[in-house]
Amino acid sequence: MESSSSSSSSVEAPEHGAQSSARRLLRLRSHLTPDVPPPPPRRADELEMLTCARATKLEIDTERLSDYMRGKHRGIQEKVYEYFNSRPHLQTPVEISMDEHRELCMSQLLGLVREAGIRPFRFVSEDPEKYFAIMEAAGSVDMSLGIKMGVQYSLWGGSVINLGTKRHRDKYSDQIDSMEYPGCFAMTELHHGSNVQGLQTTATFDPITDEFVIDTPNDGAIKWWIGNAAVHGKFATVFAKLMLPTHEARGLADMGVHAFIVPIRDMTTHKTLPGIEIHDCGHKIGLNGVDNGALRFRSVRIPRENLLNRFGDVSRDGKYTSSLPTINKRFAATLGELVGGRVGLAYSSVGVLKIAVTIATRYSLLRQQFGPPKKPEVSILDYQSQQHKLMPMLASTYAFHFATLYLVEKYSEMKKSHDDQLVGDVHALSAGLKAYVTSYTAKSLSICREACGGHGYAAVNRFGSLRNDHDIFQTFEGDNTVLLQQVAGDLLKQYKEKFQGGTLAVTWNYLRESMNTYLSQPNPVTARWESEEHLRDPKFQLDAFRYRTSRLLQSVAVRLRKHTKTLGSFGAWNRCLNHLLTLAESHIESVVLAKFIEAVERCPDVSARAVLKLACDLYALDCIWNDIGTYRNVDYVAPNKAKAIHKLTEYLSFQVRNVAGELVHAFDLPDHVTRAPIAMQSEAYSQYTQYVGF
């Protein structure tokens, strides 16, 4: 009997074997994770049923999700959309010449301001959140319109109210607001873009006539790519080195870069004024509704009062005064007041991403191709490869939405408080988010086009124009590589101050609070935790992001110190440049995730919060998986855990696919805004065939 019993127990039924294996695995896991009580063992068939049950689609109230997403400025955006929807003659056709596009774009802006009564300029300082909401809506109608609006109000108008004083605001504000004074922002030169301190245009004070004389000393100093200059602008804010006569042998003292209001065309005849030479920069890759021009100045005289003198002034007798003691401090203050352009670009880039993701997702739900033998074809979004392309992108769009919303809130707070610490924080955060988000959107536009196959190549479906119009976002208002270096430089400054007992800016607080934790040796136990509950825990996700940033920061600080001894500071920086860029991107991803987690926790609607949590988890785990080599190299994640992260990322992509239609619907972009036939919410193919003439 004993031998018989022993024999029978050694050959278990399949379900008993599976149950025994499950028990052993759970027992092993309980040893590795002693704080987490092991769940009761389940039979293999029960586990299979549980997996199926988890695939149940979330129920979403898209209206509440949309309300939470778009907030208090939803109404003004809808007003913009409806204005253009009711005026077909102001809608941009697929095929249009550069000259026609420029005139249409000007008509669109004039109509919005004068006919629709939407006056964005008053909100540039009073309510930046509302201003950026208008700008996003205008850019959704035509990206050229959004940029032309930005040139007029953020750049030309913003320079007057932010760099000037009361006399400038009193003289120019109403006419800028009404579009009576269309203007330009003449900073970039042929030889100098990102290096603004290297500008060569001069503004020399003439004490005899009480005027500044604006000169372009060489071809490299020609102002280049100046929006509104080629056709419509009547004024320009010109950035130039302020030169003052001295009694010394050299004759002139360079007081650094300042801004000056320079009329460039006659107010009545619109003819170019004497001493000013304007040329058209011509056809561009995109944004051809914006008239970019080149400006040369030959001894152009302007009144002394045209110096925008908030940070530095010149008296009648040629004396220079400033509340800021050095050229560098004045320059930093000047650029700090112009940070709104970067904020607007980051915010607007997310708006472009929303349109592209909406088109690609709706088409992927509509398009059916292949399927099981003798069964109906399936939606192409049912394919794992399509989910892999689009679902992390959809999750990232939500992540960037909340991050840029936070940036706009901080910028608005900065404009009200003028707090020095907040100014520095917003400067670095806007540089990082602008660089990261615009680079991501540029890559995503190509992925969306490819994901829609041949139909994505049709101009009417917009990927080509969106990609071309958005491409410049990566280099204007600061080249992205340069901006990321600014973020890295600020992180290193904060890192140094941390060990000297200084105060860290708000965005970098985690470096002080948890640096020692993040830089300690990874826990070999937690490195193996692989349960879904653990991987979807916001604390694990945020700790992983911040651990990576902290390690990158510490290691690049050590490398810079080492290389500076032999290469000097510039050589050391260049030797470590790729490391520094990776550090900046890692930090920005940490900020984005933190803001997404906060947005999930704040969401008042249960169903909306559940779907946002799903998207947040996908964003976090996809980012970790995309850099899994870094985590593996330092043993932060064990092999089994890395595999679990990959599997869960794929599963979350599948779950997001199940609610993808609702998620893009919550962006609340009407068909007349997305405008792509393949993205229509009903009868998409019939719209498409009608367009080509059937």
C-alpha positions in Angstrom: 0.0 0.0 0.0 2.8 2.4 0.9 4.6 1.9 -2.4 1.3 2.3 -4.3 0.5 5.5 -2.5 4.0 6.8 -3.1 3.8 5.9 -6.7 0.4 7.6 -7.2 1.5 10.8 -5.5 4.5 11.2 -7.7 2.3 11.5 -10.8 -0.1 14.3 -10.1 -3.0 15.3 -12.3 -2.2 18.4 -14.4 -4.3 20.8 -12.4 -2.8 19.6 -9.1 0.7 20.1 -10.6 -0.1 23.6 -11.6 -1.6 24.3 -8.2 1.6 23.0 -6.6 3.8 25.1 -8.8 1.7 28.2 -8.0 2.0 27.5 -4.3 5.8 27.2 -4.6 6.0 30.5 -6.5 3.8 32.3 -4.1 5.8 30.9 -1.1 9.1 32.1 -2.8 7.6 35.5 -3.5 6.5 35.8 0.2 10.1 35.3 1.2 11.3 38.0 -1.2 8.5 40.4 -0.2 7.9 39.7 3.5 5.8 42.9 3.9 3.2 41.8 1.3 1.0 39.0 2.5 0.7 36.2 -0.1 -2.7 35.8 -1.8 -4.3 32.4 -1.5 -3.2 29.9 -4.2 -5.3 29.6 -7.4 -5.9 26.8 -9.7 -4.5 27.2 -13.3 -8.0 27.5 -14.8 -8.9 30.1 -12.2 -5.8 32.1 -13.1 -6.8 32.0 -16.8 -10.4 33.2 -15.9 -8.9 36.0 -13.7 -6.8 37.3 -16.7 -9.8 37.4 -18.9 -11.9 39.2 -16.3 -9.2 41.9 -16.0 -9.6 42.7 -19.6 -13.0 44.2 -18.9 -13.3 47.6 -20.6 -13.4 50.6 -18.3 -16.6 52.7 -18.3 -15.7 56.3 -19.0 -17.8 59.5 -18.8 -15.9 61.3 -21.6 -17.7 64.6 -20.9 -16.4 64.7 -17.3 -13.0 63.6 -18.4 -13.0 66.4 -21.1 -14.2 69.0 -18.5 -11.3 67.9 -16.2 -8.8 68.0 -19.1 -9.7 71.4 -20.6 -10.9 73.2 -17.5 -12.1 76.8 -17.3 -11.0 77.9 -20.7 -12.9 75.4 -22.7 -15.5 78.1 -23.7 -13.0 80.5 -25.3 -11.5 77.7 -27.3 -15.0 76.6 -28.6 -15.6 80.2 -29.5 -12.5 80.2 -31.7 -13.5 76.9 -33.3 -17.1 78.0 -34.0 -15.9 81.3 -35.5 -13.9 79.6 -38.2 -16.3 76.8 -38.7 -19.0 79.4 -39.6 -16.7 81.1 -42.1 -15.6 78.7 -44.8 -13.7 81.5 -46.6 -11.3 81.8 -43.7 -10.5 78.0 -43.6 -7.1 77.1 -45.0 -7.4 74.8 -48.1 -5.2 71.9 -48.6 -3.5 73.5 -51.7 -2.6 77.1 -51.4 0.3 79.3 -52.6 2.6 81.0 -50.2 1.4 84.5 -51.1 -2.3 83.5 -50.7 -1.6 81.7 -47.5 0.1 84.8 -46.0 -2.9 87.0 -46.9 -5.4 84.4 -45.6 -3.4 84.1 -42.3 -3.6 87.9 -41.9 -7.3 87.8 -42.6 -7.8 85.0 -40.1 -6.0 87.0 -37.4 -7.8 90.3 -38.2 -11.2 88.4 -38.2 -10.5 86.8 -34.9 -9.6 90.1 -33.3 -11.9 92.5 -34.9 -15.0 90.5 -35.9 -15.1 87.7 -33.3 -14.0 90.1 -30.6 -11.3 87.8 -29.3 -8.5 90.1 -28.2 -5.6 88.0 -27.0 -3.2 90.8 -26.1 -5.0 91.8 -22.9 -4.4 88.2 -21.5 -0.7 88.1 -22.2 0.0 89.6 -18.8 -3.5 89.5 -17.1 -4.3 85.9 -17.7 -1.6 83.9 -19.4 -3.5 80.6 -19.0 -6.4 82.1 -21.1 -4.0 83.5 -23.7 -2.3 80.1 -24.3 -5.7 78.4 -24.5 -6.6 80.9 -27.4 -3.2 80.3 -29.0 -3.7 76.5 -28.9 -7.1 76.8 -30.5 -5.9 79.2 -33.2 -3.0 76.8 -33.9 -5.5 73.9 -34.3 -7.3 75.8 -37.0 -4.0 76.6 -38.8 -0.6 76.4 -37.2 0.5 79.5 -39.2 -2.3 81.4 -37.5 -1.1 80.3 -34.1 2.5 81.4 -34.8 1.5 84.7 -36.4 -0.6 85.4 -33.3 2.4 84.6 -31.2 4.6 86.9 -33.1 2.2 89.8 -32.8 1.2 89.4 -29.2 3.8 87.2 -27.3 6.9 88.5 -29.1 6.3 92.0 -30.5 3.6 92.9 -27.9 5.2 91.0 -25.1 8.5 92.8 -25.6 6.8 96.2 -25.3 4.9 95.4 -22.1 7.6 93.2 -20.5 10.8 95.1 -21.5 9.4 98.6 -21.7 7.9 101.0 -19.1 4.7 102.9 -18.8 5.5 105.3 -21.6 5.8 102.4 -24.0 2.6 100.7 -22.8 0.6 103.9 -23.1 1.8 104.6 -26.6 1.6 101.2 -28.2 -0.6 98.7 -26.3 -4.0 99.6 -27.7 -2.8 99.6 -31.3 -0.9 96.3 -30.8 -4.1 94.9 -29.4 -6.3 96.0 -32.3 -3.7 95.0 -34.9 -3.3 98.6 -36.1 0.4 98.2 -35.2 1.5 94.8 -36.6 5.0 94.2 -35.5 8.1 91.9 -35.6 10.6 90.5 -33.1 14.0 91.1 -34.5 16.4 89.1 -32.4 17.9 86.3 -34.5 20.7 87.2 -36.9 22.2 85.3 -39.8 25.3 84.3 -37.8 23.7 84.2 -34.3 20.6 82.4 -33.2 20.8 80.7 -29.8 23.8 82.8 -28.7 21.9 86.0 -28.2 24.8 87.7 -26.3 26.8 87.4 -29.5 24.5 89.6 -31.6 26.4 92.1 -33.7 23.7 94.7 -34.6 24.5 98.0 -32.8 22.5 100.9 -31.4 24.8 103.8 -30.8 23.7 106.8 -28.8 24.1 110.2 -30.5 24.1 112.8 -27.7 23.8 115.7 -30.2 20.5 114.6 -31.6 19.3 112.6 -28.6 18.8 109.5 -30.9 20.0 106.0 -31.2 21.6 105.0 -34.5 20.8 101.4 -35.5 23.4 99.7 -37.8 24.0 96.3 -39.3 27.8 96.2 -39.3 28.2 93.2 -41.6 26.2 90.6 -43.5 26.4 88.2 -40.5 24.4 90.7 -38.5 21.4 90.8 -40.8 18.3 90.0 -38.8 17.0 86.7 -40.2 13.8 84.6 -40.1 11.9 87.6 -38.6 8.2 86.8 -38.6 5.8 89.5 -39.9 8.8 91.3 -41.5 8.4 90.3 -45.2 4.9 91.7 -45.8 2.8 92.9 -42.9 5.0 94.4 -40.1 5.2 98.1 -39.4 7.4 98.0 -36.3 10.2 95.8 -35.0 11.6 95.2 -31.6 15.3 95.1 -32.5 17.8 93.5 -30.2 21.2 95.3 -30.5 24.3 96.1 -28.5 23.8 99.5 -26.8 26.9 101.6 -27.5 27.7 104.7 -25.5 30.3 107.4 -26.4 33.2 107.6 -23.9 36.2 109.8 -23.5 38.5 106.8 -23.7 40.6 105.9 -26.8 38.2 103.3 -28.1 35.4 105.9 -28.2 32.4 103.6 -27.4 31.4 101.5 -24.4 29.4 98.3 -25.0 26.6 98.1 -22.5 25.3 94.7 -23.7 22.2 93.7 -25.6 19.1 95.8 -25.3 15.8 96.1 -27.1 14.6 99.0 -29.2 11.4 99.9 -31.0 12.2 100.6 -34.7 9.5 101.6 -37.2 10.2 99.8 -40.5 7.3 100.8 -42.8 5.3 104.0 -43.3 2.0 103.9 -41.4 0.0 105.3 -44.4 1.8 104.1 -47.5 3.3 100.9 -46.0 6.5 101.7 -47.9 9.8 100.6 -46.4 11.3 103.5 -44.4 14.7 105.1 -45.3 17.8 103.2 -44.2 15.8 99.9 -43.8 16.3 97.1 -46.3 13.7 94.2 -46.2 14.0 91.0 -48.1 11.7 88.0 -48.1 13.1 84.7 -46.7 10.9 82.9 -49.2 9.2 79.5 -49.2 9.8 77.4 -46.2 9.3 73.7 -45.3 6.2 74.7 -43.4 4.3 77.7 -41.8 4.1 79.5 -45.1 1.2 81.6 -43.8 3.9 83.5 -41.7 5.8 86.1 -43.7 9.4 85.7 -42.6 11.9 88.3 -43.7 15.4 89.6 -43.4 16.2 93.1 -42.1 19.3 95.3 -42.6 19.7 98.7 -41.0 21.9 101.5 -42.4 22.2 104.3 -39.9 18.5 104.2 -38.9 17.8 106.9 -36.4 15.2 106.5 -33.6 14.3 108.7 -30.6 16.0 107.9 -27.3 12.6 107.1 -25.9 12.4 104.0 -28.2 14.8 102.2 -25.9 12.8 99.6 -24.0 14.2 100.7 -20.7 12.9 98.5 -17.9 16.3 97.1 -17.1 18.6 99.9 -18.4 18.2 103.5 -19.5 20.1 106.3 -21.0 19.6 109.9 -19.9 19.7 113.0 -22.2 23.3 113.6 -21.4 24.3 110.0 -22.3 24.5 108.5 -18.8 23.6 104.9 -18.4 21.6 103.7 -15.3 20.3 100.3 -14.3 19.0 98.6 -11.2 21.1 95.6 -12.2 24.9 95.9 -11.8 26.3 93.8 -14.6 25.7 93.1 -18.3 25.1 89.4 -17.5 22.4 90.2 -14.9 20.7 92.6 -17.3 20.8 90.1 -20.1 19.4 87.3 -17.9 16.6 89.6 -16.7 15.8 90.5 -20.3 15.6 86.9 -21.5 13.7 85.9 -18.4 10.9 88.2 -19.4 10.7 86.6 -22.8 10.3 83.0 -21.4 6.6 83.1 -22.4 7.5 82.2 -25.9 8.9 78.8 -24.8 5.9 78.2 -22.5 3.6 78.8 -25.5 5.5 76.5 -27.8 5.5 73.6 -25.3 1.8 74.1 -24.7 1.0 74.4 -28.4 3.1 71.4 -29.3 0.9 69.2 -27.1 -2.1 70.6 -29.1 -0.5 69.4 -32.3 0.2 66.0 -30.8 -3.5 65.7 -29.7 -4.6 66.3 -33.3 -2.2 63.8 -34.7 -2.9 61.1 -32.1 -6.7 61.7 -32.6 -6.4 61.2 -36.4 -4.2 58.1 -36.1 -6.2 56.5 -33.3 -9.6 57.0 -35.0 -8.3 55.7 -38.3 -6.8 52.7 -36.6 -10.1 51.9 -34.9 -11.9 52.2 -38.2 -9.5 50.5 -40.6 -9.9 46.7 -40.7 -7.3 44.4 -42.2 -6.7 40.6 -42.1 -7.9 38.4 -39.3 -8.4 34.7 -38.3 -9.2 32.3 -41.2 -12.8 32.5 -42.4 -13.5 35.2 -39.8 -14.2 38.9 -40.3 -11.2 41.3 -40.6 -10.1 43.0 -37.4 -9.3 46.6 -36.6 -5.6 47.4 -37.1 -5.6 48.8 -33.5 -6.2 45.2 -32.4 -2.7 44.3 -33.6 0.0 44.5 -30.9 2.4 46.3 -33.2 -0.1 49.1 -33.8 -0.8 49.4 -30.1 2.9 49.6 -29.4 3.2 52.5 -31.8 0.2 54.5 -30.7 -1.0 53.7 -27.2 2.2 54.9 -25.3 2.0 58.0 -27.5 -1.6 58.5 -26.4 -0.6 58.1 -22.8 2.3 60.5 -23.2 -0.1 63.1 -24.8 -2.1 63.1 -21.5 1.1 63.2 -19.5 2.4 66.3 -21.5 -1.0 67.9 -21.2 -0.9 68.0 -17.5 2.8 68.9 -17.4 2.5 71.9 -19.7 -0.7 73.0 -17.8 1.4 73.0 -14.7 4.1 75.0 -16.5 1.5 77.6 -17.6 0.2 77.9 -14.0 3.8 78.4 -12.7 4.4 81.0 -15.4 1.2 82.9 -14.5 2.3 82.8 -10.8 5.7 84.1 -11.8 4.2 87.0 -13.7 2.2 88.0 -10.7 4.8 87.5 -8.0 8.1 88.3 -9.8 9.7 86.0 -7.2 13.4 85.4 -8.2 13.4 81.7 -7.3 10.2 81.1 -9.3 11.7 83.0 -12.3 14.7 80.7 -12.3 12.5 77.6 -11.9 10.1 78.6 -14.7 13.1 79.4 -17.0 14.6 76.0 -16.6 11.3 74.1 -16.6 10.1 75.9 -19.8 13.4 75.2 -21.5 13.2 71.5 -20.6 9.6 71.0 -21.4 9.8 72.9 -24.7 12.8 70.8 -25.8 11.4 67.5 -24.7 7.8 67.9 -25.8 8.6 69.4 -29.2 11.1 66.7 -30.0 8.7 64.0 -29.0 5.9 65.5 -31.0 8.1 65.8 -34.1 9.0 62.1 -34.0 5.4 61.1 -33.2 4.0 62.9 -36.3 6.1 60.6 -38.5 5.0 57.5 -36.6 1.3 58.6 -36.9 1.7 59.0 -40.6 3.3 55.6 -41.0 0.6 54.0 -38.8 -2.0 55.2 -41.2 -0.4 53.7 -44.2 -1.1 55.1 -47.7 -4.1 57.1 -46.4 -1.7 58.9 -44.0 0.2 60.1 -47.1 -2.7 62.0 -48.5 -2.3 65.8 -47.9 -6.0 66.1 -46.9 -5.4 63.8 -43.9 -3.0 66.5 -42.6 0.1 64.6 -41.4 2.3 66.2 -43.9 1.3 69.8 -43.1 1.3 69.1 -39.4 4.7 67.6 -39.6 6.1 70.4 -41.7 4.5 73.2 -39.8 5.6 71.8 -36.4 9.2 70.9 -37.4 10.5 74.4 -36.6 9.2 74.1 -33.1 12.4 72.1 -32.3 14.7 75.1 -33.1 12.9 78.3 -32.6 12.7 80.1 -29.2 15.9 78.2 -28.5 17.4 75.1 -30.2 16.4 72.0 -28.3 20.0 70.8 -27.7 20.9 74.2 -26.3 17.8 74.3 -24.1 18.5 70.9 -22.6 22.0 72.0 -21.8 20.5 74.9 -19.8 18.5 72.4 -17.8 21.5 70.3 -17.2 23.5 73.4 -16.1 20.8 74.3 -13.7 20.6 70.8 -12.3 24.4 70.9 -11.6 24.0 74.3 -9.9 21.2 72.9 -7.7 23.4 69.8 -7.0 26.3 72.0 -5.9 24.0 74.2 -3.7 22.5 71.1 -2.1 25.8 70.2 -0.6 26.4 73.8 0.5 23.1 74.0 2.3 21.4 76.3 -0.2 17.7 76.4 -1.0 16.5 74.3 -3.9 13.9 75.6 -6.4 10.5 73.9 -6.2 10.9 71.7 -9.2 14.2 70.2 -7.9 13.0 69.5 -4.3 13.3 65.8 -4.8 17.0 66.1 -5.1 17.3 67.4 -1.6 14.6 65.2 0.0 15.7 61.9 -1.4 19.2 62.2 -3.0 20.8 59.9 -0.3 18.0 57.3 -0.8 18.4 57.4 -4.6 22.1 57.1 -4.5 22.3 54.2 -2.1 22.8 50.7 -3.3 19.6 49.2 -4.8 17.8 46.9 -2.5 18.3 43.3 -3.9 14.9 42.3 -2.6 12.8 45.1 -4.1 14.8 44.8 -7.3 13.0 41.5 -7.7 9.4 42.5 -6.9 7.4 41.9 -10.0 3.7 42.0 -8.9 1.3 44.2 -10.9 0.4 46.0 -7.7 4.0 46.9 -7.1 4.8 47.9 -10.7 1.6 50.1 -10.8 2.4 51.8 -7.5 3.2 55.5 -8.2 5.9 55.4 -5.5 7.8 52.7 -7.3 7.4 54.5 -10.7 8.5 57.9 -9.4 11.4 56.4 -7.3 12.7 54.7 -10.5 12.6 57.9 -12.5 14.3 59.9 -9.8 16.9 57.3 -9.0 18.0 57.4 -12.7 18.1 61.2 -12.7 20.1 61.3 -9.4 22.6 58.7 -10.6 23.1 60.6 -13.9 23.5 63.9 -12.0 26.1 62.5 -9.6 28.1 60.7 -12.3 28.2 63.6 -14.7 29.3 65.9 -11.8 32.2 63.5 -11.1 33.1 63.3 -14.8 33.1 67.1 -15.3 35.3 67.6 -12.3 37.8 65.0 -13.7 37.9 66.3 -17.3 38.0 70.0 -16.2 41.6 69.4 -14.9 42.9 68.5 -18.3 40.4 70.0 -20.8 39.2 73.2 -19.1 35.5 73.9 -18.4 34.4 74.2 -22.0 36.3 71.1 -23.1 35.0 69.1 -20.2 31.4 70.1 -20.9 31.8 69.1 -24.6 33.3 65.8 -23.6 30.3 65.0 -21.4 27.6 66.6 -23.6 25.6 63.5 -24.5 25.6 62.5 -20.8 24.3 66.0 -19.9 21.5 65.9 -22.5 20.4 62.5 -21.1 20.4 63.9 -17.6 18.2 66.8 -18.7 15.7 64.5 -20.5 15.6 62.2 -17.5 14.8 65.1 -15.1 12.0 66.4 -17.4 10.5 62.9 -17.6 10.6 62.8 -13.7 8.7 66.1 -13.6 6.2 65.0 -16.2 5.4 61.8 -14.3 5.1 63.7 -11.0 2.6 66.1 -12.5 0.6 63.2 -14.1 0.4 61.4 -10.8 -0.8 64.5 -9.1 -3.4 65.1 -11.8 -4.7 61.5 -11.4 -5.0 61.9 -7.6 -6.8 65.3 -8.0 -9.4 64.0 -10.5 -12.8 64.2 -8.8 -14.6 61.7 -11.1 -14.1 58.0 -10.3 -14.3 56.7 -13.9 -12.1 59.5 -15.2 -9.6 58.9 -12.5 -9.4 55.2 -13.3 -8.7 55.8 -17.0 -6.1 58.5 -16.2 -4.4 56.0 -13.8 -4.3 53.5 -16.6 -2.7 56.0 -19.0 -0.3 57.2 -16.3 0.9 53.6 -15.5 1.5 53.0 -19.2 3.5 56.2 -19.6 5.6 55.4 -16.5 6.3 51.8 -17.3 6.9 52.4 -21.0 9.6 55.0 -20.1 11.2 52.6 -17.7 11.2 49.8 -20.3 12.6 52.1 -23.0 15.7 52.7 -20.7 15.7 49.3 -19.1 19.4 48.9 -19.8 20.2 51.7 -17.4 18.2 50.0 -14.6 19.7 46.6 -15.4 23.3 48.0 -15.4 23.0 49.2 -11.8 20.9 46.2 -10.6 18.0 48.5 -9.8 15.8 46.0 -11.7 16.5 42.2 -11.7 16.0 40.2 -15.0 12.7 38.7 -13.8 11.4 42.2 -12.9 12.5 43.6 -16.3 10.5 40.9 -18.0 7.5 41.6 -15.8 7.7 45.3 -16.7 7.8 44.5 -20.4 4.8 42.2 -20.2 2.8 44.6 -18.1 3.6 47.4 -20.5 2.2 45.4 -23.4 -0.9 44.5 -21.4 -1.5 48.1 -20.4 -1.2 49.1 -24.1 -4.0 46.6 -24.8 -6.1 48.0 -22.0 -5.6 51.6 -23.2 -6.5 50.3 -26.7 -9.9 49.3 -25.3 -10.6 52.9 -24.3 -8.6 54.7 -27.0 -11.7 56.0 -28.7 -12.9 57.6 -25.5 -9.5 59.0 -24.6 -9.1 60.9 -27.9 -12.8 61.9 -27.7 -12.0 63.6 -24.4 -9.6 66.0 -26.2 -12.9 67.4 -27.5 -11.6 68.3 -31.0 -14.6 68.6 -33.4 -14.3 67.1 -36.9 -14.1 70.5 -38.4 -10.9 71.1 -36.3 -9.2 67.8 -37.0 -10.4 68.1 -40.6 -8.9 64.8 -41.7 -11.4 62.6 -43.5 -9.9 59.4 -42.0 -10.5 60.8 -38.5 -14.2 61.6 -39.0 -16.3 60.1 -36.2 -18.9 58.9 -38.7 -18.8 58.0 -42.4 -15.1 58.6 -42.6 -14.6 56.7 -45.9 -17.6 58.4 -47.6 -16.1 61.8 -46.6 -12.8 60.7 -48.1 -14.3 59.4 -51.4 -16.4 62.6 -51.7 -13.2 64.7 -51.3 -11.6 63.0 -54.4 -14.7 63.4 -56.5 -16.9 60.3 -56.2 
